[in-house]
Amino acid sequence: MRSMSAEVRREPVESISEFQEQSFTCELPLEEKDFQNLSIVDEEFILPEKWPSETEHAQSLNFKVHRSRSSSALSSLNVSPKSEVYPMVKKPRGRLVIINNFKFGRQEVDVERMGRSQQDATSLDLLFKQLHFQTKQHSNLTLEELSAVLEKERTCDHASVECYVMVVMSRGDGDHIYGVNGYKICIDTIISMFDDEHCSSLRGIPKIFIFQACDDAKSKSVDEIKTATENLTSMVSSSTTSDQAVNMRADMFVVRATQDVAVDYHGVFGSRFIQSFVYLMRNLAFKEDFEEIIKKINLLNSVSEPEIVEYASSFSRKLFFNP
């Protein structure tokens, strides 16, 4: 990062073997308010030509996720729930972990960026609670603290969850995440910690990783975005066993911001990537699968910005959140 001191350019942790081997039990306290009735919508959602464009498109902190009147969002879809769709019926259905770094070292706090980052975290928390997820937030972690959180999550017993989501918002260079003390860790290392070999309790369960860690000083060209997308695809599919050629990173979906763009319009405040994601999820999660929703993020922002996200998937089925 150009705006960070020289000490932040220390070598990243590249191996998960550097983390301690410990065993933890995740606590998932249930709260009745997390499972309140959601708003019912009959009208067809139409993707706006420009977003945000009208007051009704604004993302406030009292939004409700839309759901259909039918008992199952899959009832009108031509798919077989058992063979083509990941099961998503439990309450809670999954676990969301948010890591939000916005205060770095001795630098003066960027108040605007801090507010934007906190708004994003709050919006994500509200969204996933309405999708019947238990949520956990961590803020301003050093690399050592981040490593400890990742290790605790990796060794949790996730047998009861049907989906696992991790969102990391911090400074970075695209391929690395910075702790607030300037040390960095490779995104590939984080992904490795939750593959089938290192996190057996999540084997067969859809795992979503969302990274907002861009180089603020530089906007990527189309060719750079294409190369980064190819690298991301390689990350998700590269870990195989030599004997059976089984993808140890199966059932993973990784989404990464290509640039950090702010949005502030009629109540929409935060990063364009995260707020677009929340906006689309709250309007479409009841009827469209996750990959189709992610594809629409760049379409939603195509008027104002170039491609702002890239993604790679090793999902073997479709994932419907079915609120």
Disulfide bonds with the S-S distance in Angstrom:
Cys26-Cys156 1.72
